[in-house]
């Protein structure tokens, strides 16, 4: 039995932002509802209420809906028109294909002065002699009956001989009510008999029938094989099940509220049995392997979705574009990013893909496209690739072994070039990229401290002190030098004057 709950009404009020206190229209059709309740307290402003194709047997709990204009109760189990006097604004009432046999109950609608349309097609009362004449004369405010307009001439004729028509209608109504009472007794007796039969045929703990608990029959080898293989196709569908289902639908019965409820319960039991079998098959099915015992991650695409995996070298990331269903709710998606793979669960089905490089899960982002509905996952790479142009500039001077220095003499104004050897450099070994990320601060080349700390260019060329004397001074200096080296004083040689 399905009840009208607050959650059900909120789910049906998406057009009103799931707000029920200001709801003006709600559709609760095809929900297997058996009783109207709570609507008159939760939705006081309702103007349109759809309750068609349910199992409602009585009109109730709608008298407080003062603003209700249209009530649709087609394809239900209603037998009496009642409890609508409080619906002051009711303009249209649809009771198509119900079980209204008490035609005199339409007189309860006289107080609904705004009622303009009434549908009673498919009800037992429409077979009564004088049905239309009785309804037209009983409801003077009515303008349409069963989709046919009530003209003035028809209304005048309906008023003529009204008492005789009312008597015939009441007689047919009493006969129908007696028939319905007999049908209810038969339905109750049949239902009671089925319960007793099911109770008597209740099997034992092993599925076999016992008449004497003291006598047990040994199980044959064939029965053992059948018990060991209970999940075969024949045992699941079962010839008994098919025969019982065929017998149920071919058995003749009257179209009554009881038979409609019985058919509904039969379909419900069949659906539950299929659900149980499906759950059993899912449990018996071996789970799909996502990661092997050796730790190797497998590529899996259970939902069979198109995807595109691309690498963006400029931003140093990997982008996955998964073509999920456009109108699917995002709550049905679950994204799990790992350093070496990504896993997306779409409505319980797994999509798993191995990534070409290691990524950072904490920095990854997932978004839905508003136009296509695709899932776009952006995953930054964990390894930082250096710029080749920058590294070449930093290391371009390493192959040079000498320094070319240009010096200018202020006295002679001659220019000359000298080559000076550099001190030996100790270059640190290359560090892997994964460890280089952990280093903080700039990287520098180290110079051997045992060598010169810097290149001294001041003493490359020995400078002479500039002289202020002329050529005579230079000659005297040369003569003095010669005298100091080879001079001997001869007394016979007179001195020069």
Protein Blocks (a to p, Z undefined) as FASTA:
>chain_A
ZZddfklmmmmmmmnoopaklpcbdcfehklpabdehklmmmmmbfbdcfehiabfbdeh
klmmmmbmbdcfehiabfbdehklmmmmbcbdcfehiabfblmlmmmmmmmmmbmbdcfe
hiaklmpghklmmmmmmmmmbmbgghiacdfklmmmmmgoklmmmmmmmmmmmmmmmmmm
mmmmmmmmmmmmmmmmmmmmpccfkopacfbfkbccdddfklmmmmmmmmbfklmnopml
mmmmmmmmmpccdddfklmmmmmmmmmmmmmmmmmmmmmmmmmpccddfbdfkopacddd
fkopacdddddfklopadddddddfklcfklpccdddfkbccddeehiacddddfbdcdf
klpccdddfklopacdddddfbdcddfklmmmmmmmmmpmbdcdddddfklopacddddd
dddddddddddfklmmmpgcjddddddfklcfbdcfklmpccddddfbdfklmmmmmmmm
mmmmmgccdfklccdZZ
